[in-house]
Amino acid sequence: MFGEASAASIPVSLATVYNVLHQFTAAGLLREVVVEPGRSYFDTNIDYHHHFFCEASGALQDIAGQDLTVSGIPSPPSGTEISCIEVIVRVRACVG
């Protein structure tokens, strides 16, 4: 988004871009996917789903929510409830 604005000679700060992305996320228009500390993506698919994350390219690929089953979920701490479970399956190219 920032790169596209800069390429089109539209003056905008990186902070403004992130503020807008976080506002869209808070409004339910985007979903933030954190793949590692300091690295997140903003996903326009807000339906329940998971992701493959390619370590080499940084690409995210959707996994339909119904295509993954999670078992062995521990009980949440007292006074809390599980609101969502998000799974990121990290993949890398096979060598050999």
C-alpha positions in Angstrom: 0.0 0.0 0.0 2.8 2.5 1.0 4.9 1.4 -2.0 1.9 1.9 -4.4 1.2 5.3 -3.0 4.8 6.3 -3.3 5.1 5.0 -6.9 2.0 7.1 -7.8 3.7 10.2 -6.2 1.0 10.4 -3.5 2.5 11.9 -0.4 1.6 9.7 2.6 3.6 8.6 5.7 4.2 5.0 6.6 2.6 5.8 10.0 -0.6 6.9 8.3 -0.8 3.7 6.2 -0.4 1.6 9.4 -2.9 3.7 11.3 -5.5 3.1 8.5 -4.7 -0.6 8.3 -5.2 -0.9 12.1 -8.5 1.1 11.9 -9.8 -1.2 9.2 -8.8 -4.2 11.3 -10.6 -2.8 14.3 -13.7 -2.2 12.1 -13.6 -5.8 11.0 -12.7 -5.0 7.4 -9.2 -6.6 7.6 -7.6 -9.3 9.6 -4.0 -9.0 10.9 -1.9 -12.2 10.5 1.2 -12.1 12.6 3.7 -14.6 11.2 6.6 -13.8 13.5 7.5 -10.9 15.8 7.6 -7.7 13.9 6.2 -9.2 10.7 2.5 -9.2 10.0 0.2 -9.2 7.0 -3.2 -7.6 6.6 -5.6 -10.0 5.1 -8.8 -9.0 3.2 -10.3 -12.5 3.8 -12.0 -12.0 7.1 -13.8 -15.4 7.0 -12.5 -18.1 9.4 -9.4 -19.7 7.9 -5.8 -20.5 8.5 -2.6 -20.0 6.4 0.4 -21.6 4.9 3.4 -19.3 5.3 6.4 -19.8 2.9 9.5 -19.0 4.8 11.6 -18.3 1.6 9.2 -15.9 -0.2 7.0 -14.6 2.6 3.9 -15.6 0.7 0.7 -16.5 2.6 -1.8 -19.0 1.2 -5.2 -19.5 2.7 -6.3 -22.8 4.2 -10.1 -23.1 4.5 -11.2 -23.3 8.1 -13.0 -26.5 7.6 -9.9 -28.1 6.1 -8.0 -28.1 9.4 -9.0 -29.8 12.7 -7.3 -28.8 15.9 -7.4 -31.2 18.9 -6.0 -31.3 22.4 -6.8 -27.7 23.1 -6.0 -26.9 26.8 -8.5 -25.2 29.0 -8.1 -21.5 29.0 -7.0 -19.7 32.2 -9.7 -19.1 34.8 -11.9 -16.2 33.9 -11.1 -16.3 30.2 -12.5 -18.0 27.1 -11.1 -19.0 23.8 -12.2 -16.5 21.2 -10.4 -17.9 18.2 -7.7 -20.3 17.1 -5.5 -19.3 14.2 -3.0 -21.8 12.7 0.0 -20.8 10.6 1.7 -23.7 8.9 5.2 -22.7 8.0 6.6 -24.3 4.8 9.9 -24.3 3.0 11.2 -25.8 -0.2 12.4 -29.5 0.1 16.0 -30.0 -0.8 17.2 -33.2 -2.2 
